[in-house]
């Protein structure tokens, strides 16, 4: 017989389980987005317009949501008011996280069709792991300064080793190694972007509407940055190839919007760090599955790629041990 005292505990465990499953699904969605943007960039023959389309469609969806939900508009107004107030605690440059997002999406469109989703994902994890150490230590995120523990350093080093292992069969081809470096840099920017968006969301509203408002700012800044790059690219390289007729190739922006909304809901249940861990785990496994079942441009999945993917996953778990123990206690 279940007592009244045990019911809240059972309910909490159930919610946490659902939250972890949802976070894993978010990671899988990121892997799908990488493939969609990569395929779109391959069809267009240029990753810049593909990234612009992805960001533009996501921004359009978020603007529609903002127009329909007054609380999102109120949260956006709070961001603007706080920026204009010298003592508001939010500076204009803290709203530029979308530039890192724009770079990452452009990198997806340029590299995924060549190096595959798995190598792309492992590179992202490596860059994000090292940058997270610096961002947390500096207290750049909304959680304040976080100590650099030996296990987190070991995890970051393991993630770097995973990238080298995953691209080891391409070391004789400089272009493959260079393309793997691009998403690694994107991972660095992602860590900074997450910290910036966290500050914007906290300023806008403590609930999920603040996260949506941060998403609007993120997509708006990223779209503006990509538009400038696209205009320059148009002058230098000319117009891209004709737009593809396959409708699913245009869903990359929607994937980004869903990711923001789902993460805003799940983070209240499982916490920021566990959300990030489960998301990365889902992204790594799903990206490997995508490359296995739907290889891009005859890019076969090799043993080093598989080993590198699981090594990166192990590195993330090692880095998370102190937080997992603390949360379990």
C-alpha angles and dihedrals in degrees: 000000000000113000125215091249094057096048096078091049092050091047092049092051090049092051091048091051091050089047093052092049090049091049090051088051090052089057091050089052091054089054090051090049090053091054093046094050091043093052092046091051090049093052093046091045090228130073095207098068089042090056090046091053091048094049093041094053091047091049091050091053092048092048089053090050090049091051092051100043117058094196090061090052089049091051090051089051090053090055091052093045092050093049091052092050109082090210096041096105097238124093126201093245089059088069094061097089089113090074089067090046091051091052091049094050091047089050090051090054093047104042112025096075089054108036098024133240095277097057090042091053095046090051091051091051092050095051093043092049095057094041091050090059091055096041093049094045091051092049091234093146128072092260093065128228116348123194122249103236126194091245092054090050090050089050092051091049090048090053090052090050088051091058092050090049094046093053096036092109089056098049090102088058109066093196092060092050092046091050089053090053091058096065090041088061087047088057090056090053092046092061091052091044093054091051092049094046089048091057092047092049092049091050094047098048137326092234133066092282089069090056090052090050089051087051091054091052091045094051093042094053093042093049092050091050092048092047091057091048091046093053090051090046090050091056095046103037103019129228119337124244120282118292114266120250095219105104096204091067089071095058097087092097091049089053089056093050092049090049092055094046095045093046091051090056098041097046091069090060106040103020131242099281097046089046090054093047095049091044093053091046092052092045094051096049095041093048091053090049091050092052091047097049100030107026113194119235093345089303103157120206108244131199092256090056092051093045092046092051094053092042089055090049090051090049091054091050092049091051090050098051097097092049093045092051092047092050093046090052 
